[in-house]
Amino acid sequence: MDEVKSVIATYIEDQFLVTYGADFQGDTNLFEIGIMDSYGYVQLVEFLQRNFDVVLSDDEFLTNVMGSMDRMSDTIQSRLSEVRAG
């Protein structure tokens, strides 16, 4: 697991009292299985923006693109690449 996914997994485990591998996988939609609700989603997005020093667009935030750990990681990795590219 890469560093971004590891940070996200740890946050999800700590905040939602679940275990990666047992309760959810990288591609698990956290809304569909009841791990995360809209309030938890807002907190998670705020954590990701603060922790990785990125800004997510309204489309990314409002279209539930961040429903799974894999999608979150891909989005954050993309943002970090954009920042590095200048």
N, C-alpha and C positions, 0 to 999 in steps of 0.2 A: 504494500500500500504506500502510495507516495505521501509526501509531507502534508499537502493540502487535504487529501482525504483523511489522513490520520487526525488532523486538527478538527475537521468537521465531525468525524466519527466520535471523537472524545467529547465534543460539545453535545452532540445528540445523546450520547450515553448518559452524561452528567445531568443534562436538563430534563430529559424525558424518562429517565430511569429505565433504560433498555440496554441491551447488549448487542453490539455488532456481531453478526454471524449467527446469533441465536434468535433474536427478535426482528432483525432487519438485515438486508443485504444492500449492496451498493445501488442496485436498480429498483429497490422497493419503494413504492410511492408511499411516503410517510403519512399522507392524508388518508389514503384509501384503507390502510390497516389500523388507523386510529392512534398512531403514535403522536402525531402533531395536529394541532388545530390552528385556527387563524391567528390567535394570540401568540402561540409558540412560533409560528411562521414569522411574524413581525420581529420577535426577539431574535430569532435565528438570523434573519437578514441583517438586522442591526449589528449582531455579533460579527458576521462575515465582513461587512463593510468596515467595521472598526478594526478587526483583527488583521485583515489583509490590506487595509488602506486602499480600498477600491470603492467606486460608486456604481451602483447598479441602476440601470435605466428603469423608468416606470413600466415599460413593457415587460422587462425581466421580472420585476417585482409583482406586477398585477396579473400576469398570465400564468402564474404558478409554475414557471420554468424551474423553480428550485424545489420541486416536490420530492426528488430522490437525492441521495448523497452523490451519486455519479453525476447527475445533472448540475448539482451545486458545484462540485469540484470542476467540471468542465467549464462552467461559467466563470468561476473565479480564476482558473488557469488562463482563460481567454483574456480576462481583464488585466491580469498581471502581465501577460505578453504584450498587450497594447501599451501598458505603462512603460515597459522596458524598451519598446520600439520607439517611444517618444511621441 
